[in-house]
Structures are given as C-alpha cells and as structure tokens.
Amino acid sequence: MSSSRDEYSLEHMGNLMGSRRQRDGEQSLIGPPSQESTHGDPRGQEAPTPGFIYLLAFFSALGGFLFGYDTGVVSGAMLLLKKEMNLSSLWQELLVSSTVGAAAVSSLSGGYLNGWLGRRICILLASFIFTIGGIVLSVAPDKEVLLAGRLVVGLGIGIASMTVPVYIAEVSPHHQRGQLVTINSLFITGGQFIASVIDGAFSFLSHDSWRYMLGLSIVPALVQFVGFFFLPESPRWLLQKGRSQEARRVLSRIRGGQGVDAEYETIRASIEEEEKEAGGDGLVIVRILRYGPTRRALIVGCGLQMFQQLAGINTVMYYSATILQMAGVRDDKQAIWLSAATSATNFVFTLVGVWLVDRVGRRKLTLGSLLGTGVSLSLLAVGFLMSALHSPPVTLHPAGSQNSTCSLYGSCDPCMLDPVCGFCYRENGTRVYDSTCVPVDQGSTSHAAWGRCSNRTEAADSPIWAYNYCPTSYSWLVLMGLILYLAFFAPGMGTMPWTVNSEIYPLWARSTGNACSSGVNWIFNVLVSLTFLHVAEFLTYYGAFFMYSGFVVLGLLFILGCLPETQGLQLEEIEGLFSGRLCSCGALSPGGGRHVQYIRVKGSNHIFSDSDTSDIE
Ligand SMILES: O[C@H]1[C@H](O)[C@@H](O)[C@H](O)[C@@H](O)[C@H]1O
C-alpha cells in the first residue's frame, strides 16, 4: 500500500533537488552514499560565513549556558543551604528536582509559544524569566521562596532548551549548521563547569554565599536579553508567517548580503509545498503523528533524547565525587573541586564534538560516542563489582552498636549502600583494619552519629569515615571508567540529541517536535536521577551501571536502525530522509525488504535518499 503523502514527499524532494541542481548547474548521479570525507565545504565554493552568524550563535547559546549553570550550581549551593536553612532531605530533593520538573513542563508548552510568538520572542522571554528567577533566588528569605525561584528558573530552562537549537539551526548556513548548533551544547557544559567553579570559590565565604551562587545567573541572562533586542527573528519563521519582505531582509543581513536569492526561494518553495503536503487543521502533534515522515522524525528525536538520559550522564556527573572518593581522594573540602574537574572534562570533550560534527557527521559521531559510553559504563560496573567482591569486612562490634541496623552488615559494601550507615576504619597502606559499620549523623553526613568517627579531627592517626563509598584497591578501574565515560559521552551523546532534533522536522512541525523531544529529555532526566539511589540500593552500584550499559545497547540498536545522516543538507531537504527508506527500524518501516537507492548530486556531498515507495504503509 502506498501512501500518497509519502509519494508526495518524494516528489517534493525531487523538486527541491531539481532546483538545487539547476542552481548549482550540476548533473545528478544515482549511486551509493559517498564515503568521502564531508569535511568543511564539500564543493569548496561555499560563501564565507559572515561574522554576524557567530554573534547570533553566541547570544543564543547564552540560553544553553544558563541551562547548564542553573542545573549545575545547585549541588554546591545545597551544601550550604541545608545547614543555613536546616533543610530536610525532602526539601533538598524538592529544590533540585523542581527545576528539572518545571523545565519538562515549560519545554512541552514552549512548542506552542515558539510557533505563535517566534524564536526571538521566546529567547527574550526565557532570558527575562532567568533574570526574575535569579533575583528571587538571591533575595529568598525562606525555603518556600527558594522553591518558587527554582521553579521560575526551570521554566526559563525549558523554553531555552527547546528554542535555542531551533533558532541557531534556522539562521545557520547548512554547511556549518552542525557546528553552530553544537556550540549550544558546549555552552551547556560550559555553564555546568563555571557553576562548579563558582560553587568552589564562594564556598569559602561563610554566610549567605549561596545567594551569590544562585544569583549570579542574572548576569548572562541580562546580557542575552539586551543582545536579543538587537538581533533578528529567524527568517524561516518570518516566511512561514507570511512576512516575506522582512524574511528576505533578515536572510540578507545574516548572510552578509551575498547570494540569498536561491536560499530564499528554496525556503519559500518548501513552505508552500509543506503547507499542501501536511496541510489541514487540527493540533500540530496530531498532524505530526498522522504523517509518516514527521512521525518517524519524532520517534528518532525523542528516542535520542531518551537514550541520552538513560545512558546515565547526570548520575555519573552527580556521583563523580563518590567515585573519586573511592579512588582515594578523602578530603571533604576537595569534593567540590573534584566535581569541577568532572564538569571540566565534560566541557573539554564537548569541544571535541563541536570540532567533529561537520567533519564526521551526526550518525557516525553518535554511534561512536554511544559505543564508547557503553564500554566505559561496563568498565565502571566491573570496577564497582570488583570493589564489592573484595569489600573489607567489619571487624569491630563496639558495645551499644547492636541497637542499630548498621550492626547487621558484615562488610563495607552493604553498609555503604544503606543510606543511614557509614563505614569507620583505619588503614595501613592498602590494609583496612579496626572497621565498624555505624549510623551516620542525621545533621551531616560528614561524620558518624556516635563512636570513633563522630568527632573527627585532622590528626593523621584518626580513623577514616567513609559515607557512600568503600575503600578499595580497584578504584583505578572506576576512575578510568569515569574519565572514558565523559570522553566518549560528551562529544556525541551529549550534543547530537539536541543538534539532530533542531534539524529533522519540517518547519510546520519544528516547534512542536522540539518541544516533545526536549520534554522527553527532561522527564527522563528526573526519572534517572531521582531513582539512582533506590536502584543502587536494590541492584547495588555495579547493578545500576550494568543496567545503564544495557540501555546503551538498546540505544545503539535504535540509532543503527533509525538515525539518518543529516550533515550538509539544507533544512528543507532533510524531511526527504524520513519519507524514504533510510530508516530500517522494523517498527517504523513496515513492508521491509526494499532496497535503498541514494541520489547524489555530482561534485557535492549532499546525499539524498530515495526508494521504491510502493509499499510504504
Ligand atoms: O546535553 C546535556 C549535557 O550532556 C549535560 O552535561 C547534561 O547534564 C544534560 O542533561 C544534557 O542534556
């Protein structure tokens, strides 16, 4: 059975390709996709990118920076807040997760706002919300107002996270789009890194330093707000709204006045075609789900975002201090700087992603990254498993300890997994001795409720208090896993879900598609980070990390089957990849067994997919 919409789509692709061929004066070839490098400008004749586009990318990506800063800064601020405001663990959890929850809600509704008000107004709105949120947080008199501030900030993060990649993708020239959109991810991890440095720096101030930590986000928010007053709306959105003269003016401004006619015509023709093709009234999400190509794009987009979070990035980042403590760094004061080192590693390797995306392409980068992430997670899991198998035994049972459940544990591993217990011990080289499992102090996890580890001194011979970790000689394995994990995850899985989502939907479905996929990202972010401790209690640390590796294997199969290469294509051409048979995912493409032909424009690297559509749907 053939779908007229799918056929139409192919015809539409043909028209676009025809116009491109005419434009380029090149002849078309039918053949397999090119294996040659798509590095830089494939034809060697792309117009130089005017500097203005970098300015646009920078001011937009400040939204990414605020996303990273506000999600990252809270862990350091919490260390101080919980003492000053006497926060229960429920309140601590509320203050951390409320932002992510609000981001999920606002990214979902951001789709509507984006289509209605445009990208520029949404970015202005997000920076305004960030500013208000920052002010509320910095002056908060009590925990209720703090919670309100965290919710407000979350609303800003949600809108920014779905709008910024779309805006950058729509203003970028196609040969640089990957790199420019990926800069947003660089700013996210940059924001997380700066947040941890600010946490470290301000933790030395005694009173109220959390106000500076949380309030400093006002600065980039204001810079972005003022900047965007002078920056233009996306020409694609303007054209869609029928504001064609303005669209042409903006396009000419962002392309430095050069050769915008062909691009303008392609966008205009594509909007007309799209209107006919997916026309009709009704909710955009319903139209997306009814129309094959956009439904497939949505599944790919949401799947990528889901697997990004299921690969456990936020748990690995959050628990890096624990992992590093296992590796032998015992000083509490260093913990805050250790998490800065982790976010610095995440940031540096995101830079590698920016460099690679327009060189190796999205598909290879994502696959390579996920493969490495899976191997590193398994390494982490094996490290934790070895530590558990060789966990030091409890050797002392001091009088009075029998009243506590902690006394039931025979070794460090189960003791460490119980959130109310900690391991108190002495060491001589790698030998652990005089060890007990005792309750943790309810007010602070940095010492025991009673016994030798209850009032710790800096003296060299004082016993060591291990909360949340166990001494082990396999820490090198865990440490290696952590570094490899960040090195592999950051360039591909950290960046590509955002980049690919900004480009795979046709204009009419772009806002809604990105809203849904960002919503999926935030929902899985909350799910994975909130469940980690329970999962670890239930399955142990190594079980949890083996579970994440299992998700990664599923993610690999999904990406292998479903993610087409979008590199080098103009946004208007990408829909064709989803109307053809590039997606070999069984569930997505019934009818199977058909061969795929690729049409390549000679001399260019623009790869188009084509197929016999006779039995699509
Ligand atoms: O792409 C980002 C990045 O990888 C961040 O480090 C992570 O905290 C976010 O959840 C993710 O969406």
Ligand as a Chemical Component Dictionary entry (heavy atoms), coordinates in Angstrom:
data_LIG
# 
_chem_comp.id                   LIG 
_chem_comp.type                 NON-POLYMER 
_chem_comp.pdbx_formal_charge   0 
_chem_comp.three_letter_code    LIG 
# 
loop_
_chem_comp_atom.comp_id 
_chem_comp_atom.atom_id 
_chem_comp_atom.alt_atom_id 
_chem_comp_atom.type_symbol 
_chem_comp_atom.charge 
_chem_comp_atom.model_Cartn_x 
_chem_comp_atom.model_Cartn_y 
_chem_comp_atom.model_Cartn_z 
_chem_comp_atom.pdbx_ordinal 
LIG O1 O1 O 0 23.413 17.635 26.678 1  
LIG C1 C1 C 0 23.399 17.894 28.046 2  
LIG C2 C2 C 0 24.774 17.708 28.654 3  
LIG O2 O2 O 0 25.276 16.479 28.324 4  
LIG C3 C3 C 0 24.746 17.904 30.141 5  
LIG O3 O3 O 0 26.008 17.625 30.694 6  
LIG C4 C4 C 0 23.678 17.093 30.857 7  
LIG O4 O4 O 0 23.648 17.457 32.199 8  
LIG C5 C5 C 0 22.321 17.315 30.233 9  
LIG O5 O5 O 0 21.342 16.513 30.854 10 
LIG C6 C6 C 0 22.351 17.034 28.747 11 
LIG O6 O6 O 0 21.089 17.267 28.184 12 
# 
loop_
_chem_comp_bond.comp_id 
_chem_comp_bond.atom_id_1 
_chem_comp_bond.atom_id_2 
_chem_comp_bond.value_order 
_chem_comp_bond.pdbx_ordinal 
LIG O1 C1 SING 1  
LIG C1 C2 SING 2  
LIG C1 C6 SING 3  
LIG C2 O2 SING 4  
LIG C2 C3 SING 5  
LIG C3 O3 SING 6  
LIG C3 C4 SING 7  
LIG C4 O4 SING 8  
LIG C4 C5 SING 9  
LIG C5 O5 SING 10 
LIG C5 C6 SING 11 
LIG C6 O6 SING 12 
# 
